[in-house]
Amino acid sequence: MRVKCSTGNVSVEFEAETVKDVFKDLSVFQEVFSENTCGKCGSDNLRYIVRENEGNEYFELKCKKCHAKLAFGVNKKGGGLFPKRKDIDGNWLPDNGWMKWNQEKKTLE
């Protein structure tokens, strides 16, 4: 079956064989693309960024107004993406994972 889905400014079509497959595909799509506003300033002026450094790719959603970013991790198995909402110790990050560079403190907040 062919499925159409949209969230915010992003629309996709995909093929799925079963309702379970549709559910899984929608889940992945919504987890990555349902972020419609910046977690720091609330702006909807967002941009998808892919950076490459030393052979590694980094995926981010960046606010064009305040320059905050939401980083995405890559699943080791399957290569799917997920928003990074926890720190390396498993603690929830503030602002639902949106981080902004603090020039005075030289840290991400």
C-alpha positions in Angstrom: 0.0 0.0 0.0 1.1 3.6 -0.7 1.1 5.9 2.3 1.3 9.7 2.3 2.3 11.6 5.4 3.2 15.1 6.3 4.3 17.0 9.4 5.1 20.7 9.4 6.7 21.5 6.0 7.8 18.0 5.2 5.7 15.5 3.2 6.6 12.0 2.1 5.2 9.0 0.3 6.3 5.5 1.0 5.3 1.9 0.3 4.4 -0.5 3.0 3.2 -4.1 2.9 1.3 -4.3 6.2 -0.3 -2.0 8.7 2.6 -2.8 11.1 5.1 -1.6 8.5 3.0 1.6 8.0 3.1 2.2 11.8 6.9 1.6 12.0 7.6 3.9 9.0 5.3 6.6 10.4 7.0 6.3 13.8 10.5 6.8 12.3 9.3 9.7 10.1 7.6 11.5 13.0 10.5 11.1 15.4 12.9 12.8 13.0 10.7 15.3 11.2 7.9 16.4 13.7 10.0 19.1 15.3 8.4 22.3 14.0 9.7 24.9 16.4 13.0 25.7 18.1 13.2 24.5 21.7 15.0 27.6 22.8 13.2 30.5 21.1 10.1 29.0 19.6 10.9 30.1 16.0 9.6 27.9 13.2 12.5 29.1 10.9 14.4 25.8 11.0 17.0 24.2 8.7 18.2 20.6 8.3 22.0 20.4 8.4 24.3 17.5 7.5 27.9 18.1 8.3 30.9 15.9 7.5 34.1 15.8 9.5 36.8 13.2 9.1 34.5 10.8 7.4 31.7 11.1 9.9 28.3 12.6 9.2 26.5 14.8 11.8 22.8 15.5 11.5 21.3 18.6 13.1 18.2 20.7 13.0 19.3 24.3 13.4 17.3 27.4 14.2 18.0 30.3 11.8 16.8 32.9 14.4 18.8 32.1 17.6 21.2 29.5 16.1 20.3 26.8 18.6 20.5 23.2 17.3 19.0 19.8 18.0 21.5 17.0 17.2 20.5 13.6 15.9 22.2 10.3 16.6 22.5 7.5 14.2 21.3 4.0 15.2 24.2 1.5 15.1 21.8 -1.1 13.6 19.9 0.0 10.6 21.3 3.5 10.3 18.1 5.3 11.3 18.2 8.7 13.0 16.8 9.8 16.4 16.9 13.2 18.2 19.4 13.4 21.0 17.4 14.4 24.0 19.7 12.9 26.7 23.3 13.6 27.7 26.0 10.8 27.7 25.0 9.9 31.3 21.3 9.3 30.3 20.0 12.5 31.9 17.4 14.5 30.0 18.7 17.7 28.4 17.0 21.0 29.0 14.7 22.4 26.3 14.0 19.0 24.9 17.5 18.6 23.6 17.9 21.9 21.9 21.4 23.3 22.6 22.9 26.8 22.1 26.6 27.8 22.4 27.2 30.2 25.3 30.2 32.3 24.2 30.9 33.6 27.7 31.0 30.2 29.3 32.4 28.4 26.2 29.8 25.6 26.7 26.7 24.3 25.0 23.5 25.0 27.1 
